[in-house]
Amino acid sequence: MVVDTTYYDLLGVLPDAKDIDIKKAYRKKSIQEHPDKNPNDPSATERFQAISQAYQVLSSQELRAKYDKFGKEEAVPKEGFEDAAEQFSMIFGGDAFASYIGELTLLKNLQKTEELSAEDELEKKEEKEKAGDTAAQEVGEKSASDGAASPEVAASKVLLTDGAAAEAAATTQKKSEDEKSKKKTKLEAFEEEQRLEKEKTIEELAKTLIGRLSILTESAYDQPCKDSFEKKFEEEANMLKMESFGLDILHTIGEVYCEKAQIFLKSQLVWGFGGVFHSLKAKGGVVMDTLKTVSAALDAQNTMQELEKLKTAAESKDVLRDEKGHEIPKPSAEEVAQFEQLLMGKVLSAAWHGSKFEIMSTLRGVCDKVLTDDTIDRHSKVRRAQTLNLLGKVFRRAYRTKVEQEEAQVFEELVADATKKRSKHK
């Protein structure tokens, strides 16, 4: 018997729900109530935060036990509740993959970039207005000084007032631009900060990967050692594959590991032609990944616009007519709901493509660090590349059984559904 069911009600589950059901319910609800999906609903953010808090309590055995027994007041995390947006960002693998791919920040940084860009534009506008005011003030002071002189001198200088104003404004503007060029805009400073942070992350992830590979590279490096290495990471892959998009992330990691290892190993052959071929092929893959990311984002945006039109038509009090003037029925609530479901999948699909692009970019940087390590000799580099290739193959062949697939997160089903419908409409 629980003293309060508010959190369970928010997620739409019973008090005896299993952990996996609570996780599924949270992720489904968080997508439905995400502020980006409800731009015209001011209360969406509040609901989104409430759902996040409910999950943070019910996903912890300790906090859930306290909540069931004492209620909300006694079930607050020691560090306080995490921000709902941060909690939501755990959708793609969560902390389980952090030591492989780091923190995914692309989607979060896009919003920050837009905000800083707007702030810079506002500052630029204010500085321009300030420069104009300063120039006007200087001309005014000069005119006052001229007025104190003889009438003849003042009259002759009146003719120069317009030119003086223009010259003063130009001088002030140039000073402002010179000062601005010496200091970075907020956006430039943020981008520089993110670049340095990225380098630091790649450095740390490279050290971690070298440690993983050393399990085999620092061993006898015989077949039993290789078999043991494979078995160890097969077990790890079996746990990681059940995270949100876990299987996709594993396959992505495996793909980059194999790609980078093969480029390096082929480059060690005579003339290194094989490495050049694989490198060109990899660059082509980067272009395709970019196109897929942009395409998914545009598709989600277009679907969102179509949904807005559909809702407007459904709520309109006027008679709807087609291009020929014939009366047509208004969209039903069911049709709107189906379109919302489609949008949900496409938004998620765009988010996944963006995250995958970031993951691959980070991993390529990590692999380059690992395979161009000047602290080891050529023989050790080759062995490290061979081990990286072996680990990549382990991750690439990870799969879910039928039962495991049924337990997979609802998000993956939404993406698959959206992809199917998208292909159907083309």
C-alpha positions in Angstrom: 0.0 0.0 0.0 1.5 3.4 -1.0 0.5 6.7 0.7 0.7 8.7 -2.5 0.2 7.7 -6.2 0.8 11.1 -7.8 4.1 10.1 -9.4 2.6 6.8 -10.7 -0.4 8.7 -12.1 1.9 11.2 -13.9 3.6 8.3 -15.7 0.4 6.3 -16.2 1.5 3.2 -14.3 0.3 1.2 -11.3 2.2 1.3 -8.0 3.4 -2.3 -8.5 4.9 -1.5 -12.0 8.2 -3.0 -12.8 11.3 -0.9 -13.4 11.3 -1.5 -17.1 7.6 -0.4 -17.3 8.4 2.8 -15.4 11.3 3.5 -17.8 9.1 2.9 -20.9 6.3 5.0 -19.4 8.6 7.9 -18.6 10.2 8.1 -22.0 6.8 7.9 -23.8 5.3 10.6 -21.6 8.4 12.9 -21.9 8.2 12.8 -25.7 4.4 13.6 -25.6 4.9 16.5 -23.2 8.2 17.9 -24.5 8.0 21.7 -24.8 9.4 21.6 -28.3 6.5 19.4 -29.3 4.0 21.7 -27.7 5.3 25.2 -28.6 1.9 26.9 -28.2 1.2 25.4 -24.7 2.8 27.4 -21.9 2.0 24.7 -19.4 4.0 22.0 -21.3 7.3 22.9 -19.6 5.7 22.4 -16.2 4.2 19.0 -17.1 7.5 18.0 -18.6 9.4 18.9 -15.4 6.8 17.0 -13.3 7.2 13.9 -15.4 10.9 14.1 -15.0 10.7 14.4 -11.2 8.4 11.5 -11.0 10.8 9.3 -13.0 13.8 10.4 -11.0 12.1 9.2 -7.8 10.5 6.0 -9.1 13.6 4.9 -11.0 15.6 4.9 -7.8 14.9 1.9 -5.5 15.8 3.9 -2.4 13.7 7.0 -3.3 10.8 4.9 -4.5 10.7 3.0 -1.2 10.6 6.3 0.7 8.0 7.7 -1.6 5.7 4.7 -1.2 6.0 4.9 2.6 6.2 8.6 3.3 5.2 10.5 0.1 6.9 13.3 -1.9 8.5 15.3 1.0 10.7 12.4 2.0 11.6 11.3 -1.5 13.9 14.1 -2.8 17.3 13.3 -4.3 20.2 14.5 -2.1 21.6 16.7 -4.9 18.1 17.9 -5.7 16.2 17.1 -8.9 18.0 17.2 -12.2 16.8 19.6 -14.9 14.1 17.9 -17.0 16.0 18.7 -20.3 19.2 17.1 -18.9 17.2 14.0 -17.8 15.6 13.8 -21.3 19.0 14.0 -23.0 19.6 10.5 -21.4 17.4 9.1 -24.1 20.3 8.2 -26.3 22.2 5.6 -24.3 22.4 7.6 -21.1 25.4 7.3 -18.8 26.1 3.7 -19.8 27.9 4.9 -23.0 29.6 7.9 -21.4 33.0 6.3 -21.3 32.8 5.5 -25.0 31.2 8.6 -26.6 31.2 11.2 -23.9 28.3 13.6 -23.3 26.1 14.4 -26.3 25.9 18.1 -26.5 25.1 18.9 -30.2 21.3 19.3 -29.8 21.7 21.2 -26.5 24.3 23.5 -28.1 22.2 24.3 -31.1 19.7 26.0 -28.8 22.5 27.9 -26.9 24.0 29.0 -30.2 20.7 30.5 -31.4 20.3 32.4 -28.1 23.9 33.8 -28.1 23.6 34.7 -31.8 20.4 36.7 -31.0 22.2 38.4 -28.0 25.1 39.4 -30.2 22.8 40.9 -32.8 21.0 42.9 -30.1 24.4 44.1 -28.7 25.5 45.1 -32.2 22.3 47.1 -32.7 22.7 48.9 -29.4 26.3 49.7 -30.0 25.4 51.2 -33.4 22.7 53.4 -31.8 25.1 54.4 -29.1 27.7 55.4 -31.7 25.1 57.6 -33.5 24.2 59.3 -30.2 27.8 59.9 -29.3 28.5 61.4 -32.8 25.5 63.7 -32.4 26.6 64.8 -29.0 30.1 65.7 -30.3 28.7 67.7 -33.2 26.3 69.5 -30.8 29.2 70.5 -28.5 31.2 71.7 -31.5 28.2 73.8 -32.7 27.8 75.4 -29.3 31.5 76.3 -29.3 31.1 77.8 -32.8 28.1 79.8 -31.6 30.4 81.6 -29.1 32.6 82.8 -31.9 32.0 85.7 -34.2 28.9 85.6 -36.4 31.0 85.4 -39.5 33.0 82.4 -38.2 29.8 80.6 -37.0 28.1 81.1 -40.3 31.0 79.7 -42.3 31.1 76.6 -40.1 27.4 75.9 -40.3 28.0 74.8 -43.8 30.3 72.1 -42.5 27.9 70.8 -39.8 26.5 67.9 -41.9 29.9 66.8 -43.0 31.2 67.0 -39.4 28.4 64.9 -38.2 29.0 62.3 -40.8 32.8 62.3 -40.1 32.2 62.1 -36.3 29.7 59.2 -36.8 32.2 57.4 -39.0 35.1 57.9 -36.5 32.9 56.7 -33.6 31.7 53.7 -35.6 35.3 52.8 -36.6 36.4 53.0 -32.9 33.5 50.7 -32.0 34.4 48.2 -34.7 38.1 48.2 -33.7 37.2 47.6 -30.1 34.7 44.9 -31.1 37.3 43.1 -33.3 39.6 42.9 -30.3 37.1 41.1 -28.2 35.1 38.0 -29.2 31.4 38.0 -29.5 29.5 35.8 -27.0 28.9 33.2 -29.8 32.6 33.1 -30.7 33.6 32.7 -27.1 31.1 29.9 -26.6 32.2 28.1 -29.8 35.9 28.4 -28.6 34.9 27.1 -25.2 33.1 24.1 -26.8 36.1 23.4 -29.1 38.4 23.2 -26.1 35.9 21.1 -24.2 35.7 18.7 -27.2 39.5 18.4 -27.3 39.6 17.6 -23.6 36.8 15.0 -24.0 38.5 13.3 -26.9 41.8 13.2 -24.9 40.0 11.5 -21.9 38.1 9.1 -24.1 41.3 8.1 -25.9 43.0 7.3 -22.6 40.0 5.1 -21.6 40.0 3.3 -25.0 43.7 2.6 -24.7 43.1 1.1 -21.3 40.4 -1.2 -22.8 42.6 -2.2 -25.7 45.6 -2.9 -23.3 43.7 -5.8 -21.9 44.7 -7.6 -25.1 47.6 -5.6 -26.4 49.5 -6.0 -23.1 48.8 -9.7 -22.9 50.5 -12.7 -24.6 48.3 -11.8 -27.6 47.6 -15.4 -28.4 44.2 -16.9 -29.4 43.1 -17.8 -25.9 43.7 -14.1 -24.9 41.8 -12.9 -28.0 38.9 -15.2 -27.2 38.9 -14.0 -23.6 38.9 -10.4 -24.8 36.0 -11.0 -27.1 34.0 -12.7 -24.4 34.5 -9.9 -22.0 33.2 -7.2 -24.4 30.4 -9.4 -25.7 29.1 -9.5 -22.1 29.4 -5.7 -21.9 27.6 -5.3 -25.3 24.8 -7.5 -24.0 24.2 -4.9 -21.2 24.6 -1.8 -23.4 22.3 -3.0 -26.1 19.3 -2.7 -23.9 19.8 1.0 -23.3 17.7 3.5 -25.3 19.1 3.2 -28.9 21.7 1.0 -27.3 22.0 -1.4 -30.2 22.2 1.5 -32.7 25.0 3.1 -30.6 26.9 -0.1 -30.3 26.8 -0.7 -34.1 27.9 2.9 -34.7 30.8 2.5 -32.3 31.7 -0.8 -34.0 31.5 0.8 -37.4 33.9 3.7 -36.6 36.3 1.4 -34.8 36.5 -1.0 -37.7 36.7 1.9 -40.2 39.6 3.6 -38.5 41.5 0.4 -37.7 41.3 -0.7 -41.3 42.4 2.6 -42.6 45.5 2.5 -40.4 46.3 -1.2 -41.1 46.0 -0.7 -44.9 48.2 2.4 -44.7 51.0 0.1 -43.3 51.1 -1.9 -46.5 53.4 -1.1 -49.4 52.6 2.4 -50.7 49.6 2.5 -48.4 47.1 2.5 -51.2 44.6 0.5 -49.2 44.6 3.1 -46.5 43.9 5.9 -49.0 41.0 4.0 -50.5 39.4 3.4 -47.1 40.0 7.0 -46.0 38.2 8.3 -49.1 35.4 5.9 -48.5 35.1 7.1 -44.9 35.0 10.8 -46.1 32.2 9.8 -48.4 30.4 8.3 -45.4 30.7 11.6 -43.5 29.0 13.5 -46.4 26.2 10.9 -46.4 25.8 11.2 -42.6 25.5 15.0 -42.9 22.9 14.8 -45.6 20.8 12.3 -43.6 21.0 14.5 -40.6 19.9 17.6 -42.4 17.2 15.6 -44.3 15.7 14.2 -41.1 15.6 17.7 -39.5 13.9 19.2 -42.5 11.4 16.3 -42.6 10.5 16.9 -39.0 10.2 20.6 -39.5 7.9 20.1 -42.5 5.7 17.6 -40.6 5.4 20.1 -37.7 4.2 22.8 -40.1 1.7 20.4 -41.6 0.4 19.5 -38.1 -0.1 23.1 -37.3 -2.2 23.5 -40.5 -4.2 20.4 -39.6 -4.9 21.6 -36.1 -5.9 25.1 -37.5 -8.3 23.4 -39.9 -9.8 21.2 -37.2 -10.4 24.1 -34.9 -11.7 26.5 -37.6 -15.4 27.5 -37.4 -15.5 28.2 -41.1 -16.5 25.7 -43.8 -13.4 24.1 -45.4 -13.2 24.0 -49.1 -10.7 22.4 -51.6 -9.0 24.2 -54.5 -12.1 23.8 -56.6 -14.3 25.3 -54.0 -15.9 22.0 -53.0 -16.7 21.6 -49.3 -14.5 19.1 -47.5 -14.8 17.6 -44.0 -12.7 18.9 -41.1 -9.8 16.7 -39.8 -11.1 14.4 -37.0 -9.5 14.2 -33.6 -8.2 10.8 -34.5 -6.5 12.1 -37.6 -4.8 14.9 -35.6 -3.7 12.3 -33.0 -2.2 10.1 -35.8 -0.4 13.0 -37.2 1.0 13.9 -33.8 2.3 10.3 -33.5 4.0 10.7 -36.9 5.6 14.0 -35.8 6.7 12.4 -32.6 8.6 9.7 -34.5 10.1 12.2 -37.0 11.3 14.6 -34.3 13.0 11.6 -32.6 14.4 10.4 -35.9 16.0 13.9 -36.5 17.4 13.9 -32.9 18.9 10.4 -33.4 20.5 11.4 -36.7 22.0 14.5 -35.1 23.3 12.5 -32.1 24.7 9.8 -34.4 26.6 12.4 -36.4 28.0 13.8 -33.1 28.9 10.3 -31.9 30.8 9.4 -35.1 32.7 12.7 -35.1 33.8 12.2 -31.5 34.8 8.6 -32.1 36.9 9.4 -35.2 38.8 11.9 -33.2 39.3 9.4 -30.4 40.6 6.7 -32.7 43.0 9.1 -34.4 44.5 9.9 -31.0 44.8 6.2 -30.1 46.4 5.1 -33.4 48.8 8.1 -33.9 50.2 7.8 -30.4 53.9 8.8 -30.6 54.7 7.3 -27.3 54.6 3.7 -28.7 56.5 2.1 -31.6 55.0 1.0 -35.0 54.6 -2.7 -33.9 52.6 -1.6 -30.9 50.4 0.7 -33.0 49.6 -2.2 -35.4 48.7 -4.4 -32.5 46.5 -1.7 -31.1 44.8 -1.2 -34.5 44.1 -5.0 -34.7 42.6 -5.0 -31.3 40.5 -2.0 -32.1 39.2 -3.8 -35.2 38.4 -6.9 -33.1 36.5 -4.8 -30.5 34.6 -3.1 -33.4 33.5 -6.4 -34.8 32.2 -7.5 -31.4 30.0 -4.4 -31.2 28.9 -4.6 -34.8 27.5 -8.2 -34.4 25.6 -7.4 -31.2 21.9 -8.1 -31.6 18.7 -8.4 -29.6 16.6 -11.6 -29.3 12.9 -11.5 -30.1 12.0 -11.1 -26.4 14.7 -8.4 -25.9 13.4 -6.5 -28.9 9.9 -6.5 -27.4 11.3 -4.9 -24.3 13.1 -2.2 -26.4 12.3 1.4 -25.8 9.2 2.8 -27.3 11.3 5.5 -29.0 12.8 3.1 -31.4 9.4 1.9 -32.5 8.4 5.5 -33.1 11.5 6.1 -35.3 10.9 2.9 -37.2 7.2 3.8 -37.8 8.1 7.3 -38.9 10.7 6.0 -41.3 8.3 3.6 -42.9 5.6 6.3 -43.3 8.2 8.7 -44.7 9.2 6.1 -47.4 5.6 5.4 -48.2 4.8 9.1 -48.8 7.8 9.6 -51.1 
